[in-house]
Structures are given as C-alpha cells and as structure tokens.
Amino acid sequence: MIERIDGGGVSQFRDVIKQLGHNVEVDIEYATILAPPPALRVQVDNMKIELDADDVIVPEHLREHTRKVSVKAVEPTTLELNRYTRVTKETESSAPVNSKAFSDVFNFGGFTSGTFEITFHDTLKAGDRVAVASFGAGQRYIVLDRIGGAADGA
C-alpha cells in the first residue's frame, strides 16, 4: 500500500521512487554544481567529498550541443489587433492625455523550409541544484536534471 506523501514536487518524486521502484543499487539524491563542465565539480548533499568529472555522467541535454531540425514552410501570416487603446500626449503643456481606440494589422513573411542546425547553450552552471542517481555502490553518478533552487531539493 502506498503511503500519503507530503512535501514539494521534488520530495514527492523521490518518495514515490522509494516506495514503488526503489532499487538498493541505485539511489536518487540531490546535489549542487560547484563548477560546470568540462572541469565539473559536484557536491552531493550529505557527502563530505566533492565529485569530479571522472565520477559523474552529464547527459547531452545539460551540455552544449547541436541538433539538426527540419522546418516545414509556412505561408505568410497576418495578425490583427482590434480595438486596443493607444495613449498619446497632445502637447508638452498641461493639456490632458488623449486616449483613442485603434486597430492595427501586422504582416509576417513566410518561413524558409529545410534542414537547419540549432545549438543549445544552456549548460550546467555553478550553483545549479540537480537530481543525481548513484550506482555502482555509490562510486558513479549520473545527473538526471536540474531541480531548481535550494528550497526545491533540500
């Protein structure tokens, strides 16, 4: 039977894993990135020693990487904003401000189709809070994902 789980989303996720699918050879823990890759240093909560790049696997989505994407051509698009209020000042003197209703039309051109490359630059940074899974009797770690600020994982 599953017990009621209290706490924030991250704490609840950790507890669900422990109740339903906990494997004694893999533990989910929280950590803080002390230095980003390539000179990675990680401090796992409640551990005295720091881990370095030789101890930790960082998945591609947390490193700078390039992906190829295909884009389908899109026809030109028109966006119409109806009846919004534009405020203009009539004079620089103490004359009252005049508000009028306007309608504007914005035209966007078509997009080129083809195959393109996108580079993702959002890598791990010092201070990032992460969830890590330890395996191999606690000798190796893999960063699962960012979890937010210190209040989310502590």
DSSP file (Angstrom, degrees, kcal/mol; ACC not computed):
  #  RESIDUE AA STRUCTURE BP1 BP2  ACC     N-H-->O    O-->H-N    N-H-->O    O-->H-N    TCO  KAPPA ALPHA  PHI   PSI    X-CA   Y-CA   Z-CA
    1    1 A M              0   0    0      0, 0.0     2,-0.4     0, 0.0     0, 0.0   0.000 360.0 360.0 360.0 138.9    0.0    0.0    0.0
    2    2 A I        -     0   0    0      1,-0.0     2,-0.1     3,-0.0     3,-0.1  -0.683 360.0-136.6 -86.8 133.1    1.3    3.5   -0.9
    3    3 A E        -     0   0    0     -2,-0.4     2,-0.2     1,-0.1    16,-0.1  -0.478  31.2 -91.8 -83.1 157.8    1.6    6.0    2.0
    4    4 A R        -     0   0    0     -2,-0.1     2,-0.5     1,-0.0    -1,-0.1  -0.516  43.5-142.9 -67.8 135.4    0.5    9.6    1.7
    5    5 A I        -     0   0    0     -2,-0.2     2,-0.2    -3,-0.1     7,-0.1  -0.904  16.3-168.4-110.5 124.7    3.4   11.7    0.5
    6    6 A D        +     0   0    0     -2,-0.5     2,-0.1     5,-0.1     0, 0.0  -0.565  41.2  53.3-101.1 168.9    3.9   15.2    1.9
    7    7 A G  S    S-     0   0    0     -2,-0.2    -2,-0.0     4,-0.1     0, 0.0  -0.431  86.6 -36.4 104.9-177.4    6.3   17.9    0.7
    8    8 A G     >  -     0   0    0     -2,-0.1     4,-2.7   144,-0.1     5,-0.2  -0.082  67.8 -88.7 -75.5 178.2    7.1   19.6   -2.5
    9    9 A G  H  > S+     0   0    0      1,-0.2     4,-2.3     2,-0.2     5,-0.1   0.877 125.8  47.6 -58.7 -42.7    7.2   18.1   -6.0
   10   10 A V  H  > S+     0   0    0    142,-0.2     4,-2.4     2,-0.2    -1,-0.2   0.922 113.2  47.9 -67.6 -43.3   10.8   17.0   -5.9
   11   11 A S  H  > S+     0   0    0    141,-0.3     4,-2.2     1,-0.2    -2,-0.2   0.898 112.4  49.9 -63.3 -40.1   10.4   15.4   -2.4
   12   12 A Q  H  X S+     0   0    0     -4,-2.7     4,-2.5     2,-0.2    -2,-0.2   0.911 109.3  51.5 -64.6 -42.2    7.3   13.7   -3.6
   13   13 A F  H  X S+     0   0    0     -4,-2.3     4,-2.2     1,-0.2    -2,-0.2   0.934 110.6  48.4 -60.2 -46.6    9.0   12.3   -6.7
   14   14 A R  H  X S+     0   0    0     -4,-2.4     4,-2.0     1,-0.2    -1,-0.2   0.912 112.7  48.2 -60.0 -43.7   11.9   11.0   -4.6
   15   15 A D  H  X S+     0   0    0     -4,-2.2     4,-2.3     2,-0.2    -1,-0.2   0.859 108.5  53.4 -68.8 -35.9    9.5    9.3   -2.2
   16   16 A V  H  X>S+     0   0    0     -4,-2.5     4,-3.1     2,-0.2     5,-0.6   0.931 109.2  49.6 -63.0 -44.2    7.4    7.7   -4.9
   17   17 A I  H  X5S+     0   0    0     -4,-2.2     4,-1.7     1,-0.2     5,-0.4   0.919 111.4  49.2 -60.0 -42.9   10.5    6.2   -6.4
   18   18 A K  H  <5S+     0   0    0     -4,-2.0     4,-0.5     3,-0.2    -1,-0.2   0.891 116.8  41.6 -63.8 -39.3   11.5    4.9   -3.0
   19   19 A Q  H  <5S+     0   0    0     -4,-2.3    -2,-0.2     2,-0.1    -1,-0.2   0.897 129.2  23.0 -76.3 -40.7    8.0    3.3   -2.4
   20   20 A L  H  <5S+     0   0    0     -4,-3.1    -3,-0.2    -5,-0.2    -2,-0.2   0.832 137.7  10.1 -99.4 -36.0    7.3    1.9   -5.8
   21   21 A G  S  <<S+     0   0    0     -4,-1.7     2,-0.2    -5,-0.6    -3,-0.2   0.139  73.2 150.7-137.8  24.6   10.6    1.3   -7.6
   22   22 A H        -     0   0    0     -4,-0.5     2,-0.5    -5,-0.4     5,-0.1  -0.422  25.5-163.3 -66.5 129.0   13.5    1.7   -5.3
   23   23 A N  B >   -A   26   0A   0      3,-0.6     3,-2.2    -2,-0.2    -2,-0.0  -0.964  19.3-139.2-113.0 125.9   16.4   -0.4   -6.2
   24   24 A V  T 3  S+     0   0    0     -2,-0.5    -1,-0.1     1,-0.3     3,-0.1   0.684 103.8  56.1 -61.3 -16.1   19.0   -0.9   -3.5
   25   25 A E  T 3  S+     0   0    0      1,-0.1     2,-0.4   112,-0.1   112,-0.4   0.562 107.6  51.2 -92.4  -8.5   21.8   -0.5   -6.1
   26   26 A V  B <   -A   23   0A   0     -3,-2.2    -3,-0.6   109,-0.1     2,-0.4  -0.995  65.0-175.2-131.1 128.4   20.5    3.0   -7.3
   27   27 A D  E     -B  134   0B   0    107,-1.7   107,-3.0    -2,-0.4     2,-0.5  -0.962  19.3-139.5-122.0 141.2   19.8    5.9   -5.1
   28   28 A I  E     +B  133   0B   0     -2,-0.4     2,-0.3   105,-0.2   105,-0.2  -0.873  35.6 164.9 -96.6 126.9   18.3    9.3   -6.1
   29   29 A E  E     -B  132   0B   0    103,-3.3   103,-2.9    -2,-0.5     2,-0.3  -0.826  33.4-113.7-135.1 172.2   20.0   12.2   -4.3
   30   30 A Y  E     +B  131   0B   0     -2,-0.3    15,-2.7   101,-0.2     2,-0.3  -0.818  34.8 170.8-109.5 151.8   20.3   15.9   -4.6
   31   31 A A  E     -BC 130  44B   0     99,-2.2    99,-2.5    -2,-0.3     2,-0.4  -0.954  27.0-128.4-152.3 167.8   23.5   17.8   -5.4
   32   32 A T  E     -BC 129  43B   0     11,-2.2    11,-2.7    -2,-0.3     2,-0.6  -0.983  24.4-125.3-123.4 134.9   24.8   21.3   -6.2
   33   33 A I  E     + C   0  42B   0     95,-2.6    94,-3.6    -2,-0.4     9,-0.2  -0.698  26.8 178.5 -78.3 121.3   27.1   22.0   -9.2
   34   34 A L  E    S+     0   0B   0      7,-2.9     8,-0.2    -2,-0.6    -1,-0.2   0.804  73.5   8.7 -91.7 -35.7   30.2   23.7   -7.9
   35   35 A A  E    S- C   0  41B   0      6,-1.7     6,-2.0    90,-0.1    -1,-0.4  -0.985  81.1-123.5-145.7 135.9   31.9   24.1  -11.3
   36   36 A P    >   -     0   0    0      0, 0.0     3,-0.7     0, 0.0    89,-0.1  -0.246  50.3 -47.2 -75.0 165.2   30.4   23.4  -14.7
   37   37 A P  T 3  S+     0   0    0      0, 0.0    86,-0.0     0, 0.0     4,-0.0  -0.320 113.8  39.4 -59.5 151.6   31.9   21.0  -17.3
   38   38 A P  T 3  S+     0   0    0      0, 0.0     2,-0.7     0, 0.0    15,-0.1  -0.990 132.3  32.8 -86.5 -14.8   34.5   20.4  -18.5
   39   39 A A  S <  S-     0   0    0     -3,-0.7     0, 0.0    13,-0.1     0, 0.0  -0.294  93.5-176.0 -93.2  50.2   36.1   20.9  -15.1
   40   40 A L        +     0   0    0     -2,-0.7    13,-0.9    16,-0.1     2,-0.4  -0.150  14.0 178.0 -56.1 133.4   33.0   19.5  -13.4
   41   41 A R  E     -CD  35  52B   0     -6,-2.0    -7,-2.9    11,-0.2    -6,-1.7  -0.989   5.0-174.3-136.2 131.6   32.8   19.5   -9.6
   42   42 A V  E     -CD  33  51B   0      9,-2.5     9,-3.4    -2,-0.4     2,-0.6  -0.978  15.8-155.0-130.4 135.5   29.6   18.4   -7.8
   43   43 A Q  E     -C   32   0B   0    -11,-2.7   -11,-2.2    -2,-0.4     2,-0.3  -0.929  15.2-152.6-111.2 108.0   28.7   18.4   -4.1
   44   44 A V  E >   -C   31   0B   0     -2,-0.6     3,-1.7     5,-0.5   -13,-0.3  -0.615  32.7-100.2 -77.3 134.9   26.1   15.7   -3.3
   45   45 A D  T 3  S+     0   0    0    -15,-2.7   -15,-0.1    -2,-0.3    -1,-0.1  -0.245 106.8  14.9 -53.9 140.9   24.0   16.7   -0.3
   46   46 A N  T 3  S+     0   0    0      1,-0.2     2,-0.4    -3,-0.1    -1,-0.3   0.679 101.7 113.4  64.8  21.8   25.2   14.9    2.9
   47   47 A M    <   -     0   0    0     -3,-1.7    -1,-0.2     1,-0.1     0, 0.0  -0.975  55.7-154.5-119.3 138.4   28.5   13.9    1.4
   48   48 A K  S    S+     0   0    0     -2,-0.4     2,-0.2    -3,-0.1    -1,-0.1   0.829  74.3  66.1 -80.0 -31.9   31.8   15.4    2.6
   49   49 A I  S    S-     0   0    0      1,-0.0    -5,-0.5    -5,-0.0     2,-0.3  -0.593  78.7-125.2 -94.7 154.5   33.8   14.9   -0.6
   50   50 A E        -     0   0    0     -2,-0.2     2,-0.3    -7,-0.1    -7,-0.2  -0.688  20.3-134.0 -90.6 148.0   33.3   16.6   -3.9
   51   51 A L  E     -D   42   0B   0     -9,-3.4    -9,-2.5    -2,-0.3     2,-0.2  -0.751  19.8-157.1 -96.7 149.5   32.8   14.6   -7.1
   52   52 A D  E >>  -D   41   0B   0     -2,-0.3     3,-1.9   -11,-0.2     4,-0.9  -0.584  40.2 -80.1-117.1-175.3   34.7   15.5  -10.3
   53   53 A A  T 34 S+     0   0    0    -13,-0.9     3,-0.2     1,-0.3     5,-0.1   0.757 125.6  60.1 -59.1 -26.9   34.1   14.9  -14.0
   54   54 A D  T 34 S+     0   0    0      1,-0.2    -1,-0.3   -14,-0.2     3,-0.0   0.730 109.2  43.5 -72.2 -20.8   35.5   11.3  -13.7
   55   55 A D  T <4 S+     0   0    0     -3,-1.9    86,-2.1    85,-0.1     2,-0.4   0.606 108.7  62.6 -96.8 -14.7   32.8   10.4  -11.2
   56   56 A V  E  <  -e  141   0B   0     -4,-0.9     2,-0.5    -3,-0.2    86,-0.2  -0.935  61.4-151.0-126.9 134.0   29.8   12.0  -12.9
   57   57 A I  E     -e  142   0B   0     84,-2.6    86,-2.7    -2,-0.4    -3,-0.1  -0.878  13.7-161.0 -98.1 130.3   28.0   11.4  -16.2
   58   58 A V        -     0   0    0     -2,-0.5    86,-0.1    84,-0.2     5,-0.0  -0.959  17.6-130.4-113.9 119.0   26.3   14.5  -17.6
   59   59 A P    >   -     0   0    0      0, 0.0     3,-1.9     0, 0.0     4,-0.2  -0.217  24.9-106.9 -67.0 159.2   23.6   13.8  -20.2
   60   60 A E  G >  S+     0   0    0      1,-0.3     3,-2.2     2,-0.2    -2,-0.0   0.842 114.2  64.2 -55.1 -40.0   23.6   15.7  -23.5
   61   61 A H  G 3  S+     0   0    0      1,-0.3    -1,-0.3     3,-0.0     4,-0.1   0.644 103.6  49.5 -66.4 -11.1   20.6   17.9  -22.7
   62   62 A L  G <  S+     0   0    0     -3,-1.9    62,-1.5    81,-0.1     2,-0.3   0.274 106.7  66.4-106.8   8.6   22.6   19.5  -19.9
   63   63 A R  S <  S-     0   0    0     -3,-2.2     2,-0.3    60,-0.2    59,-0.1  -0.857 100.3 -87.9-120.7 159.2   25.7   20.2  -22.1
   64   64 A E        +     0   0    0     -2,-0.3     2,-0.3    57,-0.2    57,-0.2  -0.520  64.4 157.3 -64.6 130.2   26.1   22.5  -25.0
   65   65 A H  E     -G  120   0C   0     55,-1.5    55,-3.3    -2,-0.3     2,-0.4  -0.986  37.0-128.9-155.0 160.9   25.1   20.5  -28.1
   66   66 A T  E     -G  119   0C   0     -2,-0.3     2,-0.3    53,-0.3    53,-0.2  -0.929  20.8-172.8-117.8 138.4   23.9   20.9  -31.6
   67   67 A R  E     -G  118   0C   0     51,-2.9    51,-3.1    -2,-0.4     2,-0.4  -0.948  21.5-127.6-126.9 149.3   20.9   19.2  -33.2
   68   68 A K  E     -G  117   0C   0     -2,-0.3     2,-0.3    49,-0.2    49,-0.2  -0.805  30.5-176.7 -93.3 137.9   19.6   19.1  -36.7
   69   69 A V  E     -G  116   0C   0     47,-3.3    47,-3.2    -2,-0.4     2,-0.4  -0.954  20.0-138.1-132.2 152.8   15.9   20.1  -37.3
   70   70 A S  E     -G  115   0C   0     -2,-0.3     2,-0.5    45,-0.2    45,-0.2  -0.931  16.7-160.8-110.1 136.2   13.6   20.2  -40.3
   71   71 A V  E     -G  114   0C   0     43,-3.0    43,-2.1    -2,-0.4     2,-0.3  -0.966   9.6-141.9-120.2 130.2   11.3   23.1  -40.7
   72   72 A K        -     0   0    0     -2,-0.5    39,-0.1    41,-0.2    -2,-0.0  -0.710  33.3-101.6 -88.9 139.4    8.2   23.0  -43.0
   73   73 A A        -     0   0    0     -2,-0.3     2,-0.4    37,-0.1    39,-0.1  -0.297  35.8-155.8 -60.9 141.1    7.5   26.1  -44.9
   74   74 A V  B     -H  111   0D   0     37,-0.7    37,-1.1    -3,-0.0     3,-0.1  -0.967  17.1-118.1-121.2 136.2    4.7   28.3  -43.5
   75   75 A E        -     0   0    0     -2,-0.4    36,-0.0    35,-0.2     0, 0.0  -0.296  49.2 -78.0 -66.6 155.7    2.6   30.7  -45.6
   76   76 A P        -     0   0    0      0, 0.0     2,-0.4     0, 0.0    33,-0.2  -0.236  53.6-146.1 -54.4 145.2    2.8   34.4  -44.7
   77   77 A T  E     -I  108   0E   0     31,-1.7    31,-3.2    32,-0.2     2,-0.4  -0.904   9.0-152.9-122.0 143.4    0.7   35.2  -41.6
   78   78 A T  E     -I  107   0E   0     -2,-0.4     2,-0.5    29,-0.2    29,-0.2  -0.962   6.0-165.7-116.8 133.8   -1.4   38.2  -40.7
   79   79 A L  E     -I  106   0E   0     27,-2.9    27,-3.1    -2,-0.4     2,-0.5  -0.979   6.5-165.0-118.7 124.0   -2.1   39.2  -37.1
   80   80 A E  E     -I  105   0E   0     -2,-0.5     2,-0.6    25,-0.2    25,-0.2  -0.936   6.9-161.8-114.9 126.3   -4.7   41.8  -36.4
   81   81 A L  E     -I  104   0E   0     23,-2.4    23,-2.0    -2,-0.5     2,-0.4  -0.923  17.9-160.2-104.3 115.6   -5.1   43.5  -33.1
   82   82 A N  E     -     0   0E   0     -2,-0.6    21,-0.2    21,-0.2    -2,-0.0  -0.786  55.1  -8.9-102.4 138.1   -8.6   45.1  -32.8
   83   83 A R  E    S+     0   0E   0     -2,-0.4     2,-0.3    19,-0.2    -1,-0.2   0.880  76.4 152.2  52.9  58.6   -9.7   47.8  -30.6
   84   84 A Y  E     -I  102   0E   0     18,-1.8    18,-2.4    -3,-0.3     2,-0.5  -0.764  45.1-110.8-107.9 165.3   -6.9   48.4  -28.2
   85   85 A T  E     -I  101   0E   0     -2,-0.3     2,-0.5    16,-0.2    16,-0.2  -0.834  24.6-167.4-102.3 127.1   -6.2   51.8  -26.6
   86   86 A R  E     -I  100   0E   0     14,-2.1    14,-1.6    -2,-0.5     2,-0.5  -0.954  13.2-148.1-109.8 127.5   -3.1   53.8  -27.5
   87   87 A V  E     +I   99   0E   0     -2,-0.5     2,-0.3    12,-0.2    12,-0.2  -0.852  20.8 176.3-100.9 126.1   -2.4   56.7  -25.2
   88   88 A T  E     -I   98   0E   0     10,-2.2    10,-2.0    -2,-0.5     2,-0.6  -0.949  29.0-127.7-127.4 149.6   -0.8   59.8  -26.7
   89   89 A K  E     -I   97   0E   0     -2,-0.3     8,-0.1     8,-0.2     3,-0.1  -0.852  14.0-154.9 -96.4 125.9    0.1   63.1  -25.2
   90   90 A E  S    S-     0   0    0      6,-0.6     2,-0.3    -2,-0.6    -1,-0.2   0.916  70.6  -6.6 -68.9 -44.5   -1.4   66.0  -27.1
   91   91 A T        -     0   0    0      4,-0.2    -1,-0.1     2,-0.2     0, 0.0  -0.891  64.9-111.4-143.4 171.7    1.2   68.7  -26.1
   92   92 A E  S    S+     0   0    0     -2,-0.3    -2,-0.0     2,-0.1    -1,-0.0   0.515  96.1  82.7 -83.4  -5.1    4.1   69.1  -23.8
   93   93 A S  S    S-     0   0    0      1,-0.1    -2,-0.2     3,-0.1    -3,-0.0   0.045 109.9 -77.2 -81.9-162.2    1.9   71.6  -21.8
   94   94 A S  S    S+     0   0    0      3,-0.0     3,-0.1     2,-0.0    -1,-0.1   0.151  81.9 138.6 -86.9  20.4   -0.6   70.6  -19.1
   95   95 A A        -     0   0    0      1,-0.1    -4,-0.2     3,-0.0    -5,-0.1  -0.330  62.2 -94.4 -63.9 149.2   -3.1   69.6  -21.7
   96   96 A P        -     0   0    0      0, 0.0    -6,-0.6     0, 0.0     2,-0.3  -0.218  39.7-102.2 -65.5 154.8   -5.0   66.3  -20.9
   97   97 A V  E     -I   89   0E   0     -8,-0.1     2,-0.5    -7,-0.1    -8,-0.2  -0.590  34.5-139.9 -76.4 137.8   -3.8   63.0  -22.2
   98   98 A N  E     -I   88   0E   0    -10,-2.0   -10,-2.2    -2,-0.3     2,-0.4  -0.892  14.1-164.8-106.4 124.6   -5.9   61.8  -25.2
   99   99 A S  E     +I   87   0E   0     -2,-0.5     2,-0.3   -12,-0.2   -12,-0.2  -0.917  12.0 176.6-108.8 133.2   -6.8   58.1  -25.4
  100  100 A K  E     -I   86   0E   0    -14,-1.6   -14,-2.1    -2,-0.4     2,-0.4  -0.942  30.0-117.2-133.1 155.4   -8.1   56.6  -28.7
  101  101 A A  E     -I   85   0E   0     -2,-0.3     2,-0.3   -16,-0.2   -16,-0.2  -0.784  38.0-178.8 -92.4 135.6   -9.1   53.2  -29.9
  102  102 A F  E     -I   84   0E   0    -18,-2.4   -18,-1.8    -2,-0.4     2,-0.4  -0.876  22.9-152.2-129.6 160.4   -7.0   51.8  -32.8
  103  103 A S  E     -     0   0E   0     -2,-0.3     2,-0.3   -21,-0.2   -21,-0.2  -0.994  20.3-176.6-129.8 129.0   -6.9   48.7  -35.0
  104  104 A D  E     -I   81   0E   0    -23,-2.0   -23,-2.4    -2,-0.4     2,-0.4  -0.914  14.7-150.6-124.5 153.0   -3.5   47.6  -36.4
  105  105 A V  E     -I   80   0E   0     -2,-0.3     2,-0.5   -25,-0.2   -25,-0.2  -0.990   8.8-164.2-123.5 129.0   -2.5   44.8  -38.8
  106  106 A F  E     -I   79   0E   0    -27,-3.1   -27,-2.9    -2,-0.4     2,-0.5  -0.950   6.4-155.0-113.5 131.0    0.9   43.2  -38.6
  107  107 A N  E     -I   78   0E   0     -2,-0.5     2,-0.4   -29,-0.2   -29,-0.2  -0.915   4.8-164.2-108.6 129.6    2.1   41.0  -41.6
  108  108 A F  E     -I   77   0E   0    -31,-3.2   -31,-1.7    -2,-0.5    -2,-0.0  -0.926  19.4-127.3-110.4 134.8    4.7   38.3  -41.0
  109  109 A G        -     0   0    0     -2,-0.4   -32,-0.2   -33,-0.2     2,-0.1  -0.155  35.1 -85.3 -71.8 172.6    6.6   36.9  -44.0
  110  110 A G        -     0   0    0    -34,-0.1     2,-0.4     1,-0.1   -35,-0.2  -0.330  40.4-119.4 -74.6 162.1    6.8   33.2  -44.8
  111  111 A F  B     -H   74   0D   0    -37,-1.1   -37,-0.7   -39,-0.1     2,-0.2  -0.819  24.3-115.0-103.3 143.1    9.5   31.0  -43.2
  112  112 A T        -     0   0    0     -2,-0.4     2,-0.2   -39,-0.1   -41,-0.0  -0.558  29.3-139.9 -75.3 138.2   12.0   29.1  -45.3
  113  113 A S        +     0   0    0     -2,-0.2     2,-0.3   -43,-0.0   -41,-0.2  -0.637  48.9  85.8 -96.2 159.9   11.8   25.3  -45.1
  114  114 A G  E    S-G   71   0C   0    -43,-2.1   -43,-3.0    -2,-0.2     2,-0.5  -0.939  77.7 -49.5 148.5-167.9   14.7   23.0  -45.0
  115  115 A T  E     +G   70   0C   0     -2,-0.3     2,-0.3   -45,-0.2   -45,-0.2  -0.896  56.1 173.6-105.8 131.2   17.1   21.3  -42.6
  116  116 A F  E     -G   69   0C   0    -47,-3.2   -47,-3.3    -2,-0.5     2,-0.4  -0.846  27.9-122.8-131.0 164.2   18.9   23.6  -40.0
  117  117 A E  E     -G   68   0C   0     -2,-0.3     2,-0.4   -49,-0.2   -49,-0.2  -0.931  19.9-165.5-110.6 137.1   21.1   23.2  -37.1
  118  118 A I  E     -G   67   0C   0    -51,-3.1   -51,-2.9    -2,-0.4     2,-0.5  -0.982   7.4-152.5-119.5 131.7   20.2   24.5  -33.6
  119  119 A T  E     -G   66   0C   0     -2,-0.4     2,-0.6   -53,-0.2   -53,-0.3  -0.919   6.0-150.0-105.9 127.3   22.9   24.9  -30.9
  120  120 A F  E     +G   65   0C   0    -55,-3.3   -55,-1.5    -2,-0.5    -2,-0.0  -0.856  17.2 176.6 -96.1 123.0   21.7   24.7  -27.3
  121  121 A H        +     0   0    0     -2,-0.6     2,-1.9   -57,-0.2   -57,-0.2   0.461  43.5 112.4-104.9  -4.6   23.9   26.7  -25.0
  122  122 A D        +     0   0    0    -59,-0.1     2,-0.1   -61,-0.1     3,-0.1  -0.493  46.8 162.2 -77.5  83.6   22.0   26.2  -21.7
  123  123 A T        -     0   0    0     -2,-1.9   -60,-0.2     1,-0.2    -2,-0.1  -0.404  47.6 -71.9 -95.8 173.0   24.6   24.2  -19.8
  124  124 A L        -     0   0    0    -62,-1.5     2,-0.3    -2,-0.1    -1,-0.2  -0.363  53.1-161.7 -61.5 144.5   25.0   23.4  -16.2
  125  125 A K    >   -     0   0    0    -89,-0.1     3,-2.2   -90,-0.1   -92,-0.3  -0.916  30.9 -84.9-128.9 155.5   26.2   26.4  -14.1
  126  126 A A  T 3  S+     0   0    0     -2,-0.3   -92,-0.2     1,-0.3     3,-0.1  -0.372 117.5  28.4 -56.4 133.3   27.8   26.8  -10.7
  127  127 A G  T 3  S+     0   0    0    -94,-3.6    -1,-0.3     1,-0.3   -93,-0.1   0.189  84.4 139.0  96.8 -15.4   25.0   26.9   -8.1
  128  128 A D    <   -     0   0    0     -3,-2.2   -95,-2.6   -95,-0.2     2,-0.4  -0.386  48.9-136.5 -62.6 136.6   22.6   24.8  -10.1
  129  129 A R  E     +BF  32 148B   0     19,-0.8    18,-2.6   -97,-0.2    19,-0.8  -0.825  31.3 179.7 -92.5 134.0   20.6   22.3   -8.0
  130  130 A V  E     -BF  31 146B   0    -99,-2.5   -99,-2.2    -2,-0.4     2,-0.5  -0.917  31.0-125.5-134.2 157.6   20.4   18.9   -9.6
  131  131 A A  E     -BF  30 145B   0     14,-2.5    13,-3.1    -2,-0.3    14,-1.0  -0.897  34.0-171.6 -98.2 134.1   19.0   15.4   -9.0
  132  132 A V  E     -BF  29 143B   0   -103,-2.9  -103,-3.3    -2,-0.5     2,-0.5  -0.939  17.9-144.5-126.6 149.7   21.6   12.7   -9.4
  133  133 A A  E     -BF  28 142B   0      9,-2.5     9,-2.0    -2,-0.3     2,-0.4  -0.960  16.1-152.7-110.8 128.6   21.3    8.9   -9.4
  134  134 A S  E     +BF  27 141B   0   -107,-3.0  -107,-1.7    -2,-0.5     2,-0.3  -0.813  23.3 160.8-100.3 143.7   24.2    7.0   -7.8
  135  135 A F  E  >> + F   0 140B   0      5,-2.5     5,-2.1    -2,-0.4     4,-0.7  -0.898  44.6  59.7-148.2 175.3   25.0    3.5   -8.9
  136  136 A G  T >45S-     0   0    0   -111,-0.4     3,-1.1    -2,-0.3    -1,-0.2   0.936 132.9 -51.5  64.5  46.4   27.9    1.1   -8.7
  137  137 A A  T 345S-     0   0    0   -112,-0.4    -1,-0.2     1,-0.3  -111,-0.1   0.855 107.4 -54.5  57.2  37.5   27.8    1.0   -4.9
  138  138 A G  T 345S+     0   0    0   -113,-0.3    -1,-0.3     2,-0.2    -2,-0.2   0.643 116.1 112.4  76.0  14.5   27.9    4.9   -4.8
  139  139 A Q  T <<5S+     0   0    0     -3,-1.1     2,-0.3    -4,-0.7    -3,-0.2   0.690  74.7  39.4 -92.1 -20.1   31.1    5.0   -7.0
  140  140 A R  E   < - F   0 135B   0     -5,-2.1    -5,-2.5     2,-0.0     2,-0.3  -0.945  65.3-167.3-130.6 150.9   29.4    6.6  -10.1
  141  141 A Y  E     -eF  56 134B   0    -86,-2.1   -84,-2.6    -2,-0.3     2,-0.4  -0.967   7.9-158.8-135.9 149.9   26.7    9.2  -10.5
  142  142 A I  E     -eF  57 133B   0     -9,-2.0    -9,-2.5    -2,-0.3     2,-0.5  -1.000  23.1-128.4-128.1 132.5   24.6   10.5  -13.4
  143  143 A V  E     - F   0 132B   0    -86,-2.7   -11,-0.3    -2,-0.4     3,-0.1  -0.678  22.4-173.1 -77.4 123.3   23.0   13.9  -13.4
  144  144 A L  E     -     0   0B   0    -13,-3.1     2,-0.3    -2,-0.5    -1,-0.2   0.925  54.0 -54.0 -83.5 -49.7   19.3   13.4  -14.1
  145  145 A D  E     - F   0 131B   0    -14,-1.0   -14,-2.5   -83,-0.0    -1,-0.3  -0.972  58.8 -73.3-176.6 168.5   18.2   17.0  -14.4
  146  146 A R  E     - F   0 130B   0     -2,-0.3   -16,-0.3   -16,-0.2     3,-0.1  -0.494  34.2-170.3 -71.0 149.4   18.1   20.5  -12.8
  147  147 A I  E     -     0   0B   0    -18,-2.6     2,-0.3     1,-0.4   -17,-0.2   0.402  37.1-114.1-123.4   0.0   15.6   20.7  -10.0
  148  148 A G  E     - F   0 129B   0    -19,-0.8   -19,-0.8     4,-0.1    -1,-0.4  -0.722  60.7  -7.1 105.3-155.0   15.6   24.4   -9.3
  149  149 A G  S >> S-     0   0    0     -2,-0.3     3,-1.4   -21,-0.1     4,-0.8  -0.081  76.4 -90.7 -77.6 177.2   16.7   26.4   -6.2
  150  150 A A  H >> S+     0   0    0      1,-0.3     4,-1.6     2,-0.2     3,-0.5   0.808 122.8  60.6 -59.0 -33.1   17.9   25.2   -2.9
  151  151 A A  H 34 S+     0   0    0      1,-0.2    -1,-0.3     2,-0.2    -3,-0.0   0.769  99.8  57.3 -68.4 -23.8   14.4   25.2   -1.4
  152  152 A D  H <4 S+     0   0    0     -3,-1.4  -141,-0.3     1,-0.2  -142,-0.2   0.782 118.3  26.4 -77.3 -26.5   13.2   22.7   -4.0
  153  153 A G  H <<        0   0    0     -4,-0.8    -2,-0.2    -3,-0.5    -1,-0.2   0.556 360.0 360.0-117.0  -8.8   15.7   19.9   -3.2
  154  154 A A     <        0   0    0     -4,-1.6    -1,-0.1    -5,-0.2    -3,-0.1   0.481 360.0 360.0 -87.2 360.0   16.7   20.3    0.4
